[in-house]
Amino acid sequence: MANKKNILIAVDGSRHSLDAAGYVAQTCNPASLKVDLVHVMPTAPETFWDLEKDAHFKEKIQPKYTEWKKNTEETAQRFLNDARNVLIEAGVTENDVGAILQDREVGIARDIVVQSARGYDAVVVGRRGLSALGDHFLGSVANKMVEVVKDTSVWVVGDNINSKRMLLAVDASGNALKAVDYVGNVAKASDVEITLFHVVRRFGFLDDPTLRDHEVEGFWEEVKRDIPRMVGLYKARLEKAGVKDSRISTQVNLHSSSRAKDILTEAREGEYGTIVMGRRGLSKVQEFLMGRVTNKVLHRAEGFAVWIVP
Protein backbone atom coordinates (compact mmCIF):
# COMPACT_ATOMS: atom_id res chain seq x y z
CA MET A 1 0.00 0.00 0.00
CA ALA A 2 1.39 3.36 -1.03
CA ASN A 3 1.81 6.24 1.41
CA LYS A 4 1.88 4.14 4.54
CA LYS A 5 1.61 5.98 7.84
CA ASN A 6 4.96 6.13 9.58
CA ILE A 7 4.39 5.62 13.32
CA LEU A 8 6.92 5.65 16.17
CA ILE A 9 5.91 3.73 19.30
CA ALA A 10 7.92 4.26 22.48
CA VAL A 11 8.16 1.06 24.53
CA ASP A 12 9.69 0.60 27.97
CA GLY A 13 9.19 -2.99 29.06
CA SER A 14 5.79 -2.36 30.62
CA ARG A 15 2.38 -3.81 29.81
CA HIS A 16 1.23 -0.28 29.07
CA SER A 17 3.50 0.04 26.06
CA LEU A 18 2.31 -3.33 24.75
CA ASP A 19 -1.23 -1.96 25.05
CA ALA A 20 -0.09 1.08 23.03
CA ALA A 21 1.23 -1.17 20.25
CA GLY A 22 -2.01 -3.14 20.20
CA TYR A 23 -4.04 0.07 20.08
CA VAL A 24 -2.18 1.32 16.99
CA ALA A 25 -2.84 -1.91 15.09
CA GLN A 26 -6.49 -1.91 16.19
CA THR A 27 -7.24 1.73 15.35
CA CYS A 28 -5.42 1.95 12.03
CA ASN A 29 -5.56 -0.42 9.10
CA PRO A 30 -2.51 -2.65 9.76
CA ALA A 31 -1.76 -2.82 6.04
CA SER A 32 -1.44 0.99 5.99
CA LEU A 33 1.24 1.13 8.69
CA LYS A 34 5.00 1.35 8.87
CA VAL A 35 6.03 1.19 12.53
CA ASP A 36 9.26 1.73 14.40
CA LEU A 37 9.48 0.61 18.02
CA VAL A 38 12.01 2.51 20.13
CA HIS A 39 13.33 1.37 23.49
CA VAL A 40 15.77 3.65 25.33
CA MET A 41 17.71 1.67 27.91
CA PRO A 42 18.59 3.14 31.31
CA THR A 43 22.20 3.67 32.27
CA ALA A 44 24.01 3.16 35.54
CA PRO A 45 23.51 5.88 38.18
CA GLU A 46 25.97 8.77 38.22
CA THR A 47 27.27 7.56 41.60
CA PHE A 48 28.57 4.47 39.81
CA TRP A 49 30.76 6.57 37.52
CA ASP A 50 31.98 8.64 40.47
CA LEU A 51 33.04 5.51 42.33
CA GLU A 52 34.59 4.06 39.19
CA LYS A 53 37.55 6.39 39.74
CA ASP A 54 38.47 4.23 42.70
CA ALA A 55 40.64 1.44 41.32
CA HIS A 56 39.59 -1.11 43.93
CA PHE A 57 35.91 -0.41 43.37
CA LYS A 58 36.35 -0.58 39.62
CA GLU A 59 38.02 -3.98 39.85
CA LYS A 60 35.21 -5.35 42.00
CA ILE A 61 32.18 -3.81 40.32
CA GLN A 62 33.07 -3.71 36.62
CA PRO A 63 32.24 -7.40 36.00
CA LYS A 64 28.90 -6.89 37.79
CA TYR A 65 28.14 -3.85 35.66
CA THR A 66 29.04 -5.73 32.48
CA GLU A 67 26.67 -8.55 33.49
CA TRP A 68 23.91 -6.05 34.38
CA LYS A 69 24.23 -4.28 31.05
CA LYS A 70 24.14 -7.58 29.14
CA ASN A 71 21.01 -8.71 31.01
CA THR A 72 19.36 -5.32 30.47
CA GLU A 73 20.01 -5.48 26.72
CA GLU A 74 18.67 -9.03 26.47
CA THR A 75 15.52 -8.13 28.41
CA ALA A 76 14.95 -5.04 26.27
CA GLN A 77 15.41 -7.02 23.08
CA ARG A 78 12.93 -9.66 24.22
CA PHE A 79 10.38 -6.97 24.95
CA LEU A 80 10.93 -5.34 21.57
CA ASN A 81 10.31 -8.74 19.99
CA ASP A 82 7.10 -9.11 22.02
CA ALA A 83 5.86 -5.69 20.90
CA ARG A 84 6.85 -6.48 17.34
CA ASN A 85 4.87 -9.72 17.45
CA VAL A 86 1.79 -7.85 18.72
CA LEU A 87 1.88 -5.71 15.57
CA ILE A 88 2.69 -8.54 13.16
CA GLU A 89 -0.04 -10.79 14.58
CA ALA A 90 -2.49 -7.90 14.14
CA GLY A 91 -1.64 -7.73 10.43
CA VAL A 92 1.22 -5.25 10.08
CA THR A 93 3.66 -6.52 7.45
CA GLU A 94 6.75 -8.00 9.08
CA ASN A 95 9.11 -5.90 6.96
CA ASP A 96 7.24 -2.77 8.06
CA VAL A 97 8.00 -3.21 11.76
CA GLY A 98 11.40 -1.94 12.85
CA ALA A 99 13.03 -2.00 16.28
CA ILE A 100 15.40 0.61 17.69
CA LEU A 101 17.33 -0.23 20.85
CA GLN A 102 19.63 2.47 22.21
CA ASP A 103 21.37 3.55 25.37
CA ARG A 104 20.08 6.64 27.09
CA GLU A 105 22.04 9.67 25.95
CA VAL A 106 20.33 12.76 27.40
CA GLY A 107 17.23 11.29 29.03
CA ILE A 108 14.62 8.73 28.05
CA ALA A 109 11.99 11.27 27.01
CA ARG A 110 14.48 13.60 25.31
CA ASP A 111 16.03 10.73 23.36
CA ILE A 112 12.59 9.66 22.14
CA VAL A 113 11.88 13.27 21.15
CA VAL A 114 15.03 13.31 19.00
CA GLN A 115 13.92 10.11 17.27
CA SER A 116 10.36 11.43 16.79
CA ALA A 117 11.64 14.34 14.68
CA ARG A 118 12.72 11.97 11.90
CA GLY A 119 9.67 12.17 9.69
CA TYR A 120 6.96 10.31 11.61
CA ASP A 121 3.22 10.89 11.25
CA ALA A 122 2.73 10.22 14.96
CA VAL A 123 4.68 9.33 18.07
CA VAL A 124 2.84 6.97 20.42
CA VAL A 125 3.45 6.58 24.14
CA GLY A 126 1.61 4.73 26.88
CA ARG A 127 -0.19 6.92 29.39
CA ARG A 128 1.67 5.14 32.17
CA GLY A 129 4.82 3.10 32.16
CA LEU A 130 8.10 4.15 33.68
CA SER A 131 6.37 6.54 36.04
CA ALA A 132 5.33 5.27 39.46
CA LEU A 133 2.51 7.81 39.60
CA GLY A 134 -1.06 6.61 39.97
CA ASP A 135 -3.78 6.23 37.35
CA HIS A 136 -4.87 9.86 37.55
CA PHE A 137 -1.52 11.24 36.41
CA LEU A 138 0.31 11.09 33.14
CA GLY A 139 3.52 9.07 33.25
CA SER A 140 6.67 11.18 33.38
CA VAL A 141 7.76 10.21 29.87
CA ALA A 142 4.31 10.77 28.36
CA ASN A 143 4.03 14.16 30.03
CA LYS A 144 7.41 15.30 28.72
CA MET A 145 6.62 14.05 25.23
CA VAL A 146 3.42 16.09 25.09
CA GLU A 147 5.18 19.19 26.37
CA VAL A 148 8.17 19.02 24.03
CA VAL A 149 6.96 17.49 20.74
CA LYS A 150 5.29 20.38 18.92
CA ASP A 151 5.51 19.51 15.22
CA THR A 152 4.41 15.86 15.28
CA SER A 153 1.12 14.44 16.53
CA VAL A 154 1.42 12.71 19.89
CA TRP A 155 -0.89 9.81 20.81
CA VAL A 156 -1.10 9.19 24.55
CA VAL A 157 -2.66 5.75 24.99
CA GLY A 158 -4.44 4.41 28.06
CA ASP A 159 -4.85 0.75 28.96
CA ASN A 160 -7.07 -1.85 27.28
CA ILE A 161 -8.81 0.36 24.73
CA ASN A 162 -11.24 -1.73 22.69
CA SER A 163 -13.59 0.85 21.17
CA LYS A 164 -13.04 2.01 17.60
CA ARG A 165 -15.20 5.09 18.15
CA MET A 166 -13.32 8.39 17.79
CA LEU A 167 -14.47 11.72 19.26
CA LEU A 168 -13.01 14.57 17.21
CA ALA A 169 -13.41 17.80 19.22
CA VAL A 170 -13.61 20.83 16.91
CA ASP A 171 -14.13 24.57 17.00
CA ALA A 172 -13.78 27.23 14.31
CA SER A 173 -9.99 27.52 14.59
CA GLY A 174 -7.34 26.67 12.05
CA ASN A 175 -5.94 24.09 14.46
CA ALA A 176 -9.26 22.25 14.45
CA LEU A 177 -9.18 22.17 10.65
CA LYS A 178 -5.68 20.66 10.79
CA ALA A 179 -6.94 18.02 13.23
CA VAL A 180 -9.82 17.14 10.88
CA ASP A 181 -7.47 16.76 7.90
CA TYR A 182 -5.06 14.70 9.99
CA VAL A 183 -7.79 12.31 11.14
CA GLY A 184 -9.08 11.97 7.60
CA ASN A 185 -5.63 11.09 6.35
CA VAL A 186 -4.98 8.52 9.07
CA ALA A 187 -8.48 7.03 9.40
CA LYS A 188 -9.46 6.74 5.74
CA ALA A 189 -8.07 3.21 5.47
CA SER A 190 -9.56 2.02 8.78
CA ASP A 191 -13.07 1.28 9.99
CA VAL A 192 -13.20 3.69 12.94
CA GLU A 193 -16.40 5.67 13.53
CA ILE A 194 -15.81 9.42 13.84
CA THR A 195 -18.01 11.93 15.66
CA LEU A 196 -17.40 15.63 15.07
CA PHE A 197 -18.11 17.15 18.48
CA HIS A 198 -18.51 20.91 18.87
CA VAL A 199 -18.99 22.51 22.28
CA VAL A 200 -19.97 26.15 22.79
CA ARG A 201 -19.96 27.80 26.17
CA ARG A 202 -23.25 29.53 26.88
CA PHE A 203 -23.26 33.29 27.47
CA GLY A 204 -24.64 32.99 31.01
CA PHE A 205 -25.60 36.62 31.32
CA LEU A 206 -28.15 36.21 28.52
CA ASP A 207 -30.32 34.42 31.06
CA ASP A 208 -30.45 37.57 33.20
CA PRO A 209 -33.10 39.93 31.74
CA THR A 210 -31.44 42.96 33.36
CA LEU A 211 -28.19 42.30 31.47
CA ARG A 212 -29.55 41.28 28.07
CA ASP A 213 -28.26 43.19 25.11
CA HIS A 214 -29.77 42.98 21.61
CA GLU A 215 -26.38 43.25 19.92
CA VAL A 216 -24.94 40.42 22.01
CA GLU A 217 -28.06 38.33 21.46
CA GLY A 218 -27.72 38.91 17.73
CA PHE A 219 -24.12 37.72 17.85
CA TRP A 220 -25.21 34.60 19.75
CA GLU A 221 -27.81 33.82 17.10
CA GLU A 222 -25.17 34.33 14.39
CA VAL A 223 -22.85 31.88 16.16
CA LYS A 224 -25.61 29.25 16.26
CA ARG A 225 -26.46 29.75 12.57
CA ASP A 226 -22.82 29.33 11.52
CA ILE A 227 -22.31 26.00 13.28
CA PRO A 228 -23.97 23.83 10.58
CA ARG A 229 -21.74 25.42 7.94
CA MET A 230 -18.58 24.77 9.99
CA VAL A 231 -19.49 21.19 10.87
CA GLY A 232 -20.57 20.53 7.28
CA LEU A 233 -17.20 21.76 6.04
CA TYR A 234 -15.35 19.40 8.36
CA LYS A 235 -17.56 16.46 7.39
CA ALA A 236 -16.93 17.18 3.70
CA ARG A 237 -13.17 17.25 4.27
CA LEU A 238 -13.29 13.86 5.99
CA GLU A 239 -15.27 12.43 3.08
CA LYS A 240 -12.88 13.95 0.56
CA ALA A 241 -9.98 12.30 2.40
CA GLY A 242 -11.69 8.92 1.90
CA VAL A 243 -13.72 8.41 5.09
CA LYS A 244 -17.12 6.94 4.25
CA ASP A 245 -20.17 9.05 5.07
CA SER A 246 -21.64 6.17 7.09
CA ARG A 247 -18.71 6.41 9.52
CA ILE A 248 -19.17 10.13 10.27
CA SER A 249 -21.64 11.69 12.69
CA THR A 250 -21.93 15.14 14.26
CA GLN A 251 -22.97 16.43 17.65
CA VAL A 252 -23.22 19.98 19.02
CA ASN A 253 -23.58 21.22 22.60
CA LEU A 254 -24.62 24.90 22.76
CA HIS A 255 -25.01 25.24 26.51
CA SER A 256 -21.73 24.11 27.99
CA SER A 257 -20.45 25.29 31.35
CA SER A 258 -17.14 23.48 30.82
CA ARG A 259 -15.93 22.35 27.41
CA ALA A 260 -13.34 19.96 28.82
CA LYS A 261 -15.88 18.35 31.13
CA ASP A 262 -18.43 17.95 28.33
CA ILE A 263 -15.87 16.37 26.01
CA LEU A 264 -14.89 13.84 28.66
CA THR A 265 -18.52 13.15 29.60
CA GLU A 266 -19.43 12.48 25.98
CA ALA A 267 -16.38 10.24 25.55
CA ARG A 268 -17.35 8.15 28.55
CA GLU A 269 -21.09 7.98 27.95
CA GLY A 270 -20.64 7.35 24.22
CA GLU A 271 -18.08 4.59 24.87
CA TYR A 272 -15.40 6.14 22.71
CA GLY A 273 -11.84 4.86 22.62
CA THR A 274 -10.08 7.91 21.18
CA ILE A 275 -10.33 11.67 21.72
CA VAL A 276 -8.70 13.92 19.11
CA MET A 277 -7.92 17.57 19.73
CA GLY A 278 -5.83 20.34 18.21
CA ARG A 279 -2.93 21.49 20.34
CA ARG A 280 -4.54 24.93 20.58
CA GLY A 281 -7.97 26.25 19.72
CA LEU A 282 -9.52 29.68 19.51
CA SER A 283 -8.16 30.90 22.82
CA LYS A 284 -5.03 33.02 22.70
CA VAL A 285 -4.19 31.95 26.23
CA GLN A 286 -1.53 29.22 26.31
CA GLU A 287 -1.22 26.88 29.24
CA PHE A 288 2.30 25.51 28.92
CA LEU A 289 2.33 24.53 25.22
CA MET A 290 -1.33 23.67 24.83
CA GLY A 291 -4.71 25.30 24.93
CA ARG A 292 -6.46 25.10 28.26
CA VAL A 293 -9.23 22.75 27.12
CA THR A 294 -6.80 20.34 25.45
CA ASN A 295 -4.59 20.31 28.52
CA LYS A 296 -7.49 19.58 30.87
CA VAL A 297 -8.86 16.79 28.71
CA LEU A 298 -5.47 15.13 28.32
CA HIS A 299 -4.75 15.02 32.02
CA ARG A 300 -8.19 13.69 32.96
CA ALA A 301 -8.68 11.18 30.15
CA GLU A 302 -7.79 7.95 31.93
CA GLY A 303 -8.90 4.97 29.89
CA PHE A 304 -8.75 6.74 26.53
CA ALA A 305 -6.24 7.41 23.81
CA VAL A 306 -5.80 11.16 23.27
CA TRP A 307 -4.34 12.47 20.03
CA ILE A 308 -2.76 15.91 20.24
CA VAL A 309 -2.50 17.31 16.71
CA PRO A 310 -0.17 20.30 16.10
Buried (B, 14 or more C-beta within 10 A) or exposed (E): EEEBBBBBBBBBBBEBBBBBBBBBBBBBBBEBBBBBBBBBBEBEEEEEEEBBEEEEEEEEBEEEEEEEBEEBBEEBBEBBEBBBBBBBEBEBBEEBBEBBBBEEEEEBBBBBBBBBEEEBBBBBBBBBBBBEEEEEBBBBBBBBBBBBBEEBBBBBBBBEBEBBBBBBBBBBBEBBBBBBBBBBBBBBBBEBBBBBBBBBEEBEEEEEEEEEEEEEEEEBEEBEEEBEEBBEEBBEBBBEBEBEEEBBBBEBBEEBEEBBBBBBEBBEEBEBBBBBBBBBBEEEEEEEBBBBBBBBBBBBBBEBBBBBBB
